[in-house]
Amino acid sequence: MRRALYMTALVFGIGLAFLSESGIANAEPVLKARTQGSDFIVETTNSEDVGYNCNISYTLHFIDFGTPGSEKFEKTTYVLPKASGAVLVHPTGKAASTLSHSAFNSSCFRASQPSAKQTPPPITKTPPPPQYRRPFGTYRKTCKSCRMQGSILVCQCDGKNTSLDILSCGSGADQICNNNGKLSCPGKC
């Protein structure tokens, strides 16, 4: 019995040594997803001396003009050796109060070691949305804590959180009003 346990331990130990030497036992980087404001962010912790190419897929959920919506994304990014922090920042332009995510999946594969002349691929970053100024309108008299998130005007009107994509108002964006606690384009007040 002791001999069988000794042999099992020896084989198990050799197996672990093989896995460690061959690189199979090394852990992939840990990727975690979160939303911050109107951005979707993927952060990593990679304790290894090697980089990884990672495929990431996720679904963003939001409310756009009062209608629930969702959109699926697939991205590729590179995780640097011994790195921690954001590896993907996806500015969505959606109102932060309505943004969430689900179905986050990632798979990472060890990248070949870059030589001194090679540089790792850049971190994937979606360009930021254009900046819009806060429009004029009568809503400014009764709404507070107003801010722009991309083309979305977000305010608190009559104690309610509300948002409006100013692009939906066309040329009337400077005449936005508070319609019983809801931001509205001209003609709907």
Phi and psi in degrees as GROMACS dihedral restraints (atoms count N, CA, C in turn):
[ dihedral_restraints ]
;  ai    aj    ak    al  type     phi  dphi    fc
    3     4     5     6     1   -62.6    20    10
    4     5     6     7     1   -40.0    20    10
    6     7     8     9     1   -62.2    20    10
    7     8     9    10     1   -40.3    20    10
    9    10    11    12     1   -64.8    20    10
   10    11    12    13     1   -42.4    20    10
   12    13    14    15     1   -64.6    20    10
   13    14    15    16     1   -41.2    20    10
   15    16    17    18     1   -62.2    20    10
   16    17    18    19     1   -44.5    20    10
   18    19    20    21     1   -65.4    20    10
   19    20    21    22     1   -41.1    20    10
   21    22    23    24     1   -62.4    20    10
   22    23    24    25     1   -44.3    20    10
   24    25    26    27     1   -65.3    20    10
   25    26    27    28     1   -39.6    20    10
   27    28    29    30     1   -64.6    20    10
   28    29    30    31     1   -47.0    20    10
   30    31    32    33     1   -64.0    20    10
   31    32    33    34     1   -43.4    20    10
   33    34    35    36     1   -61.0    20    10
   34    35    36    37     1   -43.9    20    10
   36    37    38    39     1   -62.9    20    10
   37    38    39    40     1   -42.7    20    10
   39    40    41    42     1   -63.5    20    10
   40    41    42    43     1   -40.7    20    10
   42    43    44    45     1   -61.4    20    10
   43    44    45    46     1   -42.3    20    10
   45    46    47    48     1   -66.2    20    10
   46    47    48    49     1   -40.1    20    10
   48    49    50    51     1   -62.7    20    10
   49    50    51    52     1   -41.7    20    10
   51    52    53    54     1   -62.2    20    10
   52    53    54    55     1   -46.8    20    10
   54    55    56    57     1   -61.2    20    10
   55    56    57    58     1   -41.8    20    10
   57    58    59    60     1   -67.3    20    10
   58    59    60    61     1   -43.5    20    10
   60    61    62    63     1   -67.1    20    10
   61    62    63    64     1   -37.3    20    10
   63    64    65    66     1   -79.3    20    10
   64    65    66    67     1   -10.7    20    10
   66    67    68    69     1    89.5    20    10
   67    68    69    70     1    -0.6    20    10
   69    70    71    72     1   -71.4    20    10
   70    71    72    73     1   -32.5    20    10
   72    73    74    75     1   -79.4    20    10
   73    74    75    76     1   -11.0    20    10
   75    76    77    78     1   -64.2    20    10
   76    77    78    79     1   141.0    20    10
   78    79    80    81     1   -84.6    20    10
   79    80    81    82     1   143.6    20    10
   81    82    83    84     1   -71.2    20    10
   82    83    84    85     1   161.1    20    10
   84    85    86    87     1   -65.3    20    10
   85    86    87    88     1   151.5    20    10
   87    88    89    90     1   -88.5    20    10
   88    89    90    91     1   124.6    20    10
   90    91    92    93     1  -113.3    20    10
   91    92    93    94     1   131.5    20    10
   93    94    95    96     1  -128.5    20    10
   94    95    96    97     1   139.0    20    10
   96    97    98    99     1  -108.5    20    10
   97    98    99   100     1   147.6    20    10
   99   100   101   102     1  -157.6    20    10
  100   101   102   103     1   164.8    20    10
  102   103   104   105     1  -110.7    20    10
  103   104   105   106     1   144.7    20    10
  105   106   107   108     1  -140.7    20    10
  106   107   108   109     1   114.0    20    10
  108   109   110   111     1    61.6    20    10
  109   110   111   112     1  -128.9    20    10
  111   112   113   114     1   -99.7    20    10
  112   113   114   115     1    15.8    20    10
  114   115   116   117     1  -103.9    20    10
  115   116   117   118     1   144.7    20    10
  117   118   119   120     1  -102.6    20    10
  118   119   120   121     1   126.9    20    10
  120   121   122   123     1  -127.5    20    10
  121   122   123   124     1   136.4    20    10
  123   124   125   126     1  -114.6    20    10
  124   125   126   127     1   126.7    20    10
  126   127   128   129     1  -115.0    20    10
  127   128   129   130     1   156.2    20    10
  129   130   131   132     1  -133.9    20    10
  130   131   132   133     1   159.7    20    10
  132   133   134   135     1  -134.4    20    10
  133   134   135   136     1   115.6    20    10
  135   136   137   138     1  -123.5    20    10
  136   137   138   139     1   108.6    20    10
  138   139   140   141     1   -89.2    20    10
  139   140   141   142     1    -0.9    20    10
  141   142   143   144     1   -90.6    20    10
  142   143   144   145     1   165.5    20    10
  144   145   146   147     1   -88.3    20    10
  145   146   147   148     1    12.2    20    10
  147   148   149   150     1  -123.5    20    10
  148   149   150   151     1   154.6    20    10
  150   151   152   153     1   -92.6    20    10
  151   152   153   154     1   164.8    20    10
  153   154   155   156     1  -133.8    20    10
  154   155   156   157     1   143.1    20    10
  156   157   158   159     1   -94.5    20    10
  157   158   159   160     1   128.6    20    10
  159   160   161   162     1  -124.0    20    10
  160   161   162   163     1   134.7    20    10
  162   163   164   165     1   -99.6    20    10
  163   164   165   166     1   130.7    20    10
  165   166   167   168     1  -126.5    20    10
  166   167   168   169     1   135.1    20    10
  168   169   170   171     1  -132.3    20    10
  169   170   171   172     1   146.1    20    10
  171   172   173   174     1  -162.4    20    10
  172   173   174   175     1   162.6    20    10
  174   175   176   177     1  -121.3    20    10
  175   176   177   178     1   129.6    20    10
  177   178   179   180     1  -100.3    20    10
  178   179   180   181     1   137.5    20    10
  180   181   182   183     1  -116.7    20    10
  181   182   183   184     1   141.9    20    10
  183   184   185   186     1  -158.8    20    10
  184   185   186   187     1   170.2    20    10
  186   187   188   189     1  -116.6    20    10
  187   188   189   190     1   122.0    20    10
  189   190   191   192     1  -119.8    20    10
  190   191   192   193     1   113.3    20    10
  192   193   194   195     1    56.7    20    10
  193   194   195   196     1    39.0    20    10
  195   196   197   198     1    81.6    20    10
  196   197   198   199     1    -2.1    20    10
  198   199   200   201     1  -109.5    20    10
  199   200   201   202     1   124.1    20    10
  201   202   203   204     1   -64.1    20    10
  202   203   204   205     1   141.9    20    10
  204   205   206   207     1  -145.3    20    10
  205   206   207   208     1   165.0    20    10
  207   208   209   210     1  -150.2    20    10
  208   209   210   211     1   156.1    20    10
  210   211   212   213     1  -146.9    20    10
  211   212   213   214     1   134.7    20    10
  213   214   215   216     1   -95.2    20    10
  214   215   216   217     1   144.5    20    10
  216   217   218   219     1  -133.9    20    10
  217   218   219   220     1   147.7    20    10
  219   220   221   222     1  -131.1    20    10
  220   221   222   223     1   126.0    20    10
  222   223   224   225     1  -132.8    20    10
  223   224   225   226     1   159.1    20    10
  225   226   227   228     1  -124.3    20    10
  226   227   228   229     1   138.6    20    10
  228   229   230   231     1  -144.2    20    10
  229   230   231   232     1   164.8    20    10
  231   232   233   234     1  -113.4    20    10
  232   233   234   235     1   132.3    20    10
  234   235   236   237     1  -104.5    20    10
  235   236   237   238     1   120.2    20    10
  237   238   239   240     1   -68.2    20    10
  238   239   240   241     1   153.8    20    10
  240   241   242   243     1   -61.8    20    10
  241   242   243   244     1   143.8    20    10
  243   244   245   246     1    51.6    20    10
  244   245   246   247     1    40.2    20    10
  246   247   248   249     1  -109.0    20    10
  247   248   249   250     1   152.7    20    10
  249   250   251   252     1  -147.7    20    10
  250   251   252   253     1   146.0    20    10
  252   253   254   255     1   128.3    20    10
  253   254   255   256     1  -168.0    20    10
  255   256   257   258     1   -73.8    20    10
  256   257   258   259     1   131.1    20    10
  258   259   260   261     1  -113.2    20    10
  259   260   261   262     1   -10.9    20    10
  261   262   263   264     1  -148.9    20    10
  262   263   264   265     1   127.0    20    10
  264   265   266   267     1  -126.0    20    10
  265   266   267   268     1   119.0    20    10
  267   268   269   270     1  -117.4    20    10
  268   269   270   271     1    95.0    20    10
  270   271   272   273     1   -68.2    20    10
  271   272   273   274     1   124.4    20    10
  273   274   275   276     1   -97.0    20    10
  274   275   276   277     1   -25.7    20    10
  276   277   278   279     1    75.2    20    10
  277   278   279   280     1     4.1    20    10
  279   280   281   282     1   -91.4    20    10
  280   281   282   283     1   155.0    20    10
  282   283   284   285     1   -61.9    20    10
  283   284   285   286     1   129.1    20    10
  285   286   287   288     1   -57.8    20    10
  286   287   288   289     1   -36.2    20    10
  288   289   290   291     1   -68.9    20    10
  289   290   291   292     1   -15.2    20    10
  291   292   293   294     1  -111.6    20    10
  292   293   294   295     1     1.5    20    10
  294   295   296   297     1   -93.1    20    10
  295   296   297   298     1   131.2    20    10
  297   298   299   300     1  -148.3    20    10
  298   299   300   301     1   171.6    20    10
  300   301   302   303     1  -137.8    20    10
  301   302   303   304     1   160.2    20    10
  303   304   305   306     1  -153.8    20    10
  304   305   306   307     1   178.0    20    10
  306   307   308   309     1    51.6    20    10
  307   308   309   310     1    41.9    20    10
  309   310   311   312     1   -78.2    20    10
  310   311   312   313     1   122.1    20    10
  312   313   314   315     1  -134.3    20    10
  313   314   315   316     1   146.2    20    10
  315   316   317   318     1  -144.8    20    10
  316   317   318   319     1   147.8    20    10
  318   319   320   321     1  -139.3    20    10
  319   320   321   322     1   131.2    20    10
  321   322   323   324     1  -120.7    20    10
  322   323   324   325     1   143.9    20    10
  324   325   326   327     1  -129.1    20    10
  325   326   327   328     1   136.3    20    10
  327   328   329   330     1   -56.8    20    10
  328   329   330   331     1   128.0    20    10
  330   331   332   333     1   -86.5    20    10
  331   332   333   334     1   153.0    20    10
  333   334   335   336     1   -65.4    20    10
  334   335   336   337     1   148.2    20    10
  336   337   338   339     1   -64.2    20    10
  337   338   339   340     1   123.0    20    10
  339   340   341   342     1   -70.1    20    10
  340   341   342   343     1   139.3    20    10
  342   343   344   345     1   -78.1    20    10
  343   344   345   346     1   176.1    20    10
  345   346   347   348     1   -61.5    20    10
  346   347   348   349     1   -28.3    20    10
  348   349   350   351     1   -84.8    20    10
  349   350   351   352     1   -20.3    20    10
  351   352   353   354     1   -88.7    20    10
  352   353   354   355     1   149.5    20    10
  354   355   356   357     1  -120.3    20    10
  355   356   357   358     1   146.1    20    10
  357   358   359   360     1   -64.3    20    10
  358   359   360   361     1   155.2    20    10
  360   361   362   363     1   -58.4    20    10
  361   362   363   364     1   150.1    20    10
  363   364   365   366     1   -67.5    20    10
  364   365   366   367     1   155.6    20    10
  366   367   368   369     1   -67.9    20    10
  367   368   369   370     1   134.2    20    10
  369   370   371   372     1   -68.5    20    10
  370   371   372   373     1   125.0    20    10
  372   373   374   375     1  -143.3    20    10
  373   374   375   376     1   121.9    20    10
  375   376   377   378     1   -71.1    20    10
  376   377   378   379     1   136.4    20    10
  378   379   380   381     1   -61.1    20    10
  379   380   381   382     1   146.9    20    10
  381   382   383   384     1   -67.9    20    10
  382   383   384   385     1   152.6    20    10
  384   385   386   387     1   -68.3    20    10
  385   386   387   388     1   159.2    20    10
  387   388   389   390     1   -61.8    20    10
  388   389   390   391     1   151.1    20    10
  390   391   392   393     1   -88.1    20    10
  391   392   393   394     1   133.0    20    10
  393   394   395   396     1  -117.0    20    10
  394   395   396   397     1   144.6    20    10
  396   397   398   399     1   -83.7    20    10
  397   398   399   400     1   156.3    20    10
  399   400   401   402     1   -71.1    20    10
  400   401   402   403     1   123.1    20    10
  402   403   404   405     1   -72.5    20    10
  403   404   405   406     1   160.6    20    10
  405   406   407   408     1   -79.9    20    10
  406   407   408   409     1   172.2    20    10
  408   409   410   411     1   147.5    20    10
  409   410   411   412     1   168.2    20    10
  411   412   413   414     1   -70.8    20    10
  412   413   414   415     1   -17.6    20    10
  414   415   416   417     1   -57.7    20    10
  415   416   417   418     1   -26.3    20    10
  417   418   419   420     1   -63.2    20    10
  418   419   420   421     1   -23.6    20    10
  420   421   422   423     1   -77.6    20    10
  421   422   423   424     1   -29.0    20    10
  423   424   425   426     1  -119.7    20    10
  424   425   426   427     1    -8.4    20    10
  426   427   428   429     1  -108.2    20    10
  427   428   429   430     1   150.8    20    10
  429   430   431   432     1  -133.3    20    10
  430   431   432   433     1   173.2    20    10
  432   433   434   435     1    52.8    20    10
  433   434   435   436     1    39.2    20    10
  435   436   437   438     1   -81.3    20    10
  436   437   438   439     1   140.5    20    10
  438   439   440   441     1  -153.4    20    10
  439   440   441   442     1   160.9    20    10
  441   442   443   444     1  -101.9    20    10
  442   443   444   445     1   136.2    20    10
  444   445   446   447     1  -125.7    20    10
  445   446   447   448     1    92.0    20    10
  447   448   449   450     1    68.3    20    10
  448   449   450   451     1  -125.6    20    10
  450   451   452   453     1   -94.9    20    10
  451   452   453   454     1     7.1    20    10
  453   454   455   456     1   -94.9    20    10
  454   455   456   457     1   124.1    20    10
  456   457   458   459     1   -90.7    20    10
  457   458   459   460     1   122.6    20    10
  459   460   461   462     1  -117.9    20    10
  460   461   462   463     1   127.9    20    10
  462   463   464   465     1  -143.3    20    10
  463   464   465   466     1   170.6    20    10
  465   466   467   468     1  -115.8    20    10
  466   467   468   469     1   112.7    20    10
  468   469   470   471     1  -120.4    20    10
  469   470   471   472     1   126.7    20    10
  471   472   473   474     1    53.7    20    10
  472   473   474   475     1    38.1    20    10
  474   475   476   477     1    77.9    20    10
  475   476   477   478     1     6.5    20    10
  477   478   479   480     1  -116.9    20    10
  478   479   480   481     1   141.7    20    10
  480   481   482   483     1   -78.5    20    10
  481   482   483   484     1   132.9    20    10
  483   484   485   486     1  -146.3    20    10
  484   485   486   487     1   154.9    20    10
  486   487   488   489     1  -145.1    20    10
  487   488   489   490     1   158.3    20    10
  489   490   491   492     1  -153.6    20    10
  490   491   492   493     1   132.3    20    10
  492   493   494   495     1   -78.8    20    10
  493   494   495   496     1   112.9    20    10
  495   496   497   498     1   -65.5    20    10
  496   497   498   499     1   -20.9    20    10
  498   499   500   501     1   -66.7    20    10
  499   500   501   502     1   -23.5    20    10
  501   502   503   504     1   -72.6    20    10
  502   503   504   505     1   -14.0    20    10
  504   505   506   507     1   -90.9    20    10
  505   506   507   508     1    -5.3    20    10
  507   508   509   510     1    58.4    20    10
  508   509   510   511     1  -133.0    20    10
  510   511   512   513     1   -74.9    20    10
  511   512   513   514     1    -7.0    20    10
  513   514   515   516     1   -93.3    20    10
  514   515   516   517     1    16.0    20    10
  516   517   518   519     1   -60.1    20    10
  517   518   519   520     1   -26.5    20    10
  519   520   521   522     1   -88.0    20    10
  520   521   522   523     1    15.3    20    10
  522   523   524   525     1  -128.7    20    10
  523   524   525   526     1    28.4    20    10
  525   526   527   528     1   -66.2    20    10
  526   527   528   529     1   144.4    20    10
  528   529   530   531     1  -132.5    20    10
  529   530   531   532     1   168.0    20    10
  531   532   533   534     1   -96.5    20    10
  532   533   534   535     1   113.8    20    10
  534   535   536   537     1  -107.9    20    10
  535   536   537   538     1    86.8    20    10
  537   538   539   540     1    54.6    20    10
  538   539   540   541     1    47.3    20    10
  540   541   542   543     1    89.4    20    10
  541   542   543   544     1     7.5    20    10
  543   544   545   546     1  -129.4    20    10
  544   545   546   547     1   129.4    20    10
  546   547   548   549     1   -65.7    20    10
  547   548   549   550     1   135.2    20    10
  549   550   551   552     1  -139.3    20    10
  550   551   552   553     1   151.7    20    10
  552   553   554   555     1   -72.0    20    10
  553   554   555   556     1   160.0    20    10
  555   556   557   558     1   -58.5    20    10
  556   557   558   559     1   147.3    20    10
  558   559   560   561     1    93.1    20    10
  559   560   561   562     1    -8.8    20    10
  561   562   563   564     1  -115.8    20    10
  562   563   564   565     1    13.9    20    10
